[in-house]
Amino acid sequence: MTLAISGTTGITLATQFDSASTFGFKNRIINGAMVIDQRNAGAIVTVNTVAAFYANDRFRLSGVASAGVFTGQQSTTAPANFVNSLKITTTTSATPASSDSYYIVQPIEGYNIADLGWGTANAKTVTLSFQVYSSLTGTFGGSMSNSAVNRSYPFTYSISVANTWTTISVTIAGDTSGTWLTDNGVGIRVYFGLGVGSTLSGTAGAWAGAQYISATSATSVISTSGATFYITGVQLEKGSTATTFDYRPYGTELALCQRYYYRTNGTANLPRLAAGFSVSTTVADFVFSLPVTMRTIPSALEQSGTATDYNLVYGGTNANCSSVPTIGTSNVGTVAFSYTVAAVMTLGQGVIARQNTNGYLGWSAEL
């Protein structure tokens, strides 16, 4: 690009910026480079039901109905200029029945897609790009859908060489029909099919008034035991051309993930987690300020399931918990939780919450 500076006419660019995604946070996908894994720190997650499983942050894994089982894991196998990917491995193969579905999905918050104008005559075109590496070859599928899952756009992409990183780009004209949320609910769901039955698979390349997770006759990763599938560099941007990946600073990406999930992990020296006070001889309450405002008020507290992973200090003495921590009345910026111990405290006594290497507390506001 040529830049000319004139005292009379000012700055002139020989080539103008013409990309709709040149400035700002062009990528609507969070953690597309798969660098954040708050829950597992690279450990394997086994997926065998429709429950919300997460390996890397913001990418939910689901397996519905038949006997197929797969695992998800943050991996260091990655293409040039990337460090991490999401690795999928089929551990128990199955042929999906008509209503079965195995998939990766990221729901995008409505606030982050409001400018696309979907559901109106001014709907904007978007481009989804990513890199994949699989032990299988063929035509794979995915889709985009709205919150009500009554509008969807199945798409296909090809992997022609096994175990080789392949760059994919899919351009989708914005939907002028349906309802697309522009609040803190689900704006767009982006699916990557791993094996989807006929009922939930549709004709690729067109908007449909139905719930489709993948495209008809797409390659099924879940149908081959030991099959592997890696994905990274996932980007959804406004415009009809895929641009370079928007590699945001690690701290920025972490903060974006923490709007939907925040987790504290213990260490060997039992670090101080929070200060609180005893509300009885057995129960102590704590208040914890979150690093970022969450999408909505978290309604549950995740923990290890073992009471003795949690410990509190009262009057210079330590006591292990007798039951796992529980959540208290919280809001989007501050969360409350309680520790329970034997009857050793004095009412109103100051206390400190701690957790060991196995202990963790997790708050979720996932879509």
N, C-alpha and C positions, 0 to 999 in steps of 0.2 A: 504494500500500500504506500502511495506517495503522499507526503504531507507538505503543503506549501503554506508559508506564513507571510501575509502581506499587511503592511501598516494601514492600508486603505480598506481592503476587503476582509481582513481577518484570516482565519484558518480555512484552507480548502483541502478536502480529501479527494484524491483521484478516484478512489474506490470507496463508496459509502458502505456503512454497516447496513446490511439488509436482512439479517437474521432476526426473527422474532424472539430468539432466546439469547441474544448477545449479552445482555446485562442482567444482573440480579441472580436470584436462585432459579436458574433455568430448569433444573432437574426436580420434578415433583416427587420422585421416589426418594425415600430416606434410607440411608445405609446401603445404597446401591453397590458400593465397593466392598461390602460385607466385612467392614473393619470392626464393627461393634458387636459384641456377644456378651451382654451383661449377665445372662442367666447361666451360661454353661462354660464360659472361658475355653471354648474349643472342644468340650466333652460331647460325646455322642448322645443324641436324643432319639428314642425309639418311637415311631409313629404307627399306631395300629387302630385308632378310632378317630372319630370326628372332633375330638377334644382339641382345644387350641394348644398346639405344640409350637415352640419356637426354638430354633437353633440360633442363627444370627438375628439380631434385633429387627423387628418390623416385618419379618418374613414368616408368616404363619404356615405351618405344615399340617395337612389333614389327610386321613385315610378313612373312607366311608364304606361300611358294609362288609364286603367279602373278606377272605382270609389273608389278603396281602399285607405285608409289613415292610416298612422301609425305615431307614435312619437318616437323620440330618445332622450336619456337623460343620462348624466353621473350619475351613481348610486353608493351608498355605500353598496348595496347588493353584496357581494363578497365571494369567497371561502376562506378557511384558507390560510394565508400568502399573501393575496391580500387585497387592501383597496377599489378599485373601479372596476366597470364593465360598459359596455354599455348596457343600457336597451332599448328594443324595445317593444312597446305596440300597438296592432291593435285597432284603434278607429272607423274605418268604414271598415267593412269586404267586400271582393269582391272575386269572383272566377276569377283568371287571365285568360284572353283570350290568344290565342296561341302566340301572340307577346308581351304580357305584361311581365313586370319584376319588382320585388321589391327586394331590396338587400342592403347589406352592402359591401363596397369594399375599399381596400387600394391599391392604385397604388404605386409600389416600383420603385424608381429611378434607371435608368439603371446602373449608376456608382456603385450602391450597390449590383448588382447581376452579374457584369461582370465576376467574377471568376467562376461562375457556368458553363460557356461554353455552354449555351443552343443555339441550332441551329447548333451545331458542333458534330462531332463524339465523342468528349470528354465531352459531357454533364454530369453534376453531378446530382446524386440523392439528393432530398431534403425531409425534413420531416416537415409537418405543424402540430402544436399541439396547443390546446386551451382548455378552460373550458367553458361549457355551462350549462344553467339552464333554463328550459322552462315549461310553464303550459301545453304544448302539448308533446305527445310522438310520436315516429315513426322514420322513416328514413328521415333525412334531407340532404340537398345538398349544394354544392358550386362548385367552379372551380378556375382554374388558366388560365390566357390567356396572350397573348403578346400585344404589343401596337396597332398593326393593327387589333386586335381581329379576326384574321384568323387562329389562333392556340389556342386550349384550351383543358383542361383536367378536365372534370367533376369528382367530387368525392362525396361519401356519408358517412354519419356517423349516429350512432343510439343514441337516447335518450330513454331509456327504462323505466325510472321512472320520473314522473313529479315533478317539483319543487325541484329538487335535483341536486347539482353540479355534472357534469359528465366530466371526463377528456377524451379528444379525441386526437388521433394521426393518421395522414394520411401520408403515405410515397409515394412519386411520383418520378418515374424515369425521369431524365431530358430529355427534348425534343431534339432530334438530327436534327429536321427539322425546317423550318420556320426562320423568322427574329426576333431576340430578341435584343432590343436596349441596348447598353452599354454606353450611354452618359447621359445627364440630362433629357432625355425623359422618357417615361414609359418603365421600364424593364419588370416587371411582374405585372399583376393585380391579386389580391387575393380576390375572391368573396365569400360571404356567402349568399345563397339564402333565401328569406323570402316569396317567392311565385313567381314562374317563369313559364310562359306558355311553351307549347310543342315545339314551334319553337326555343326557346333559351335554351332548355334542351336537354342534350345528354346522351349517354350511359356512365355510370360511369366506371372509371378504365382504360381509354385508351386516348391517344392523338388523336385529331380530327382536320381536316382542316376546322374549322367552328367557329362561335362565339357561345359558350355555357356559360351560367352564372351559371347553376345548373345542377343537374342530373335528368333524367327522373323519373317522379312519386314521387318526393321528397315532404315531408310534407310542406304545405303552411301555414305559420304563418298569412298571410294577410287574409286568408279565414275564420278565427274565430274571431269574435268580442270579444275584451277584452283579447285576447291571449297575453302572455308576453314571451319574449326571452331575456336572458342575456348572454353576452359573455365577457371573459377577458383572460389574460394570453396567448395572441395570439403570437405564435413564428414560424418563418420560418427559418430553419437552414440547412446547408449542412450535408448530411449523411442520413443513413437509420434508425436512432434511435432518438427518442425524448429525449432530455436531460433536465435538470432542467431549469426553466425559467430564462432568462438573465435579472434580475431586476437591471437596470442601475440606477445611482444616479438621483434624481429628476432634478437637474440642467442640467445634461447631456441630459436627455429626453426632457426637455423644449427647449434646444438649438437645438436639432435635429428637433423638431416640427417647430421652428421659421425659419428654412430654407424654409419652405413652407407657413407659415402664421405668421404674427406678429401683435399684437394688443396692443394699449395703452388704458387703461380705466381711466376715471375720478374719482375723489373722492369729498367728500363734501366740502373740503377747497380749491377747484379749484387750484390744483397744477400746477406749471409751466411745460409746456410740451416742449417748444422750444423757442429759441430767434431768431428774424428775423428783418426785416426792411420793411417799407412801400414803395411800388413802385408807389403809387398814394395816393390821399387823402382817398380812399375807400378800397384799396387792400394791404394786407401785405403778404410777402412771407417768408417761413420758410424752413430750411433744417434740417433733422433729421437723425442721424446716427443709422443704425440698429444694434442690438446686435450681429447678425451673418449674414454672406453673404447669400442672398436668392438664390434659385435655378435658377431663371431668373428674369428679371426686372418686377416688378409688374406694371400692366397697369391700375389699378383702385384703388380708395380709398373708403373703406367702412366707413360709418358714420351713426349716429342715424336717420338722416332724418329731424331733427329739428334744425334750425339755432341757436336758443337761448341756445342750449346745449354747445355752443362754445363762448369763450370770449377772448378778448385780452386786454393787458395793454399798453397804450401809454402815455408817459409823466406823469406817476403816476395816470392816469385816466383809468377806465374800460369801455369797450364797448362790448355789445353783438353783435354777428355776425348777418347780415341781410340775409345771405344765407349759406347753409351748406359748409364745407370745400371742396376744389377740389384739385386733384393731379397735381403736376408739373412734370417737366422733372426729372426722377429719374434713378438710376442704381441699381445694385444688393447689394450695401453696404450702399447707402445713398438715402433717399427719400425726395422729395420736395412737399410742399403743400401750399395752399393759404387760407387766411381768408378774408372775405369781410364784411365791416361795413359801417355805414353812413359816409358821407364826413366830418370826424373829424380829420384825421391825416395830418401831414406835410410830404411831399415827402422826403424819406431818413431817416425818424425818426425810432429810435430803438423801437421794440415792443416785447411783450412776448405773446405766445399762451397758452391758458388754456382751460379746458373742465370740465363740471360738472359731477355729478354722472351718468347721463344718456348718457353723451357724450363718444364717443370712436372713434378711428381711426384704421382702419385695412387694412393691405396690404397683398395680396395673390399672391403666386407663386405656387399654387397647381398644381399637375399633372392632 
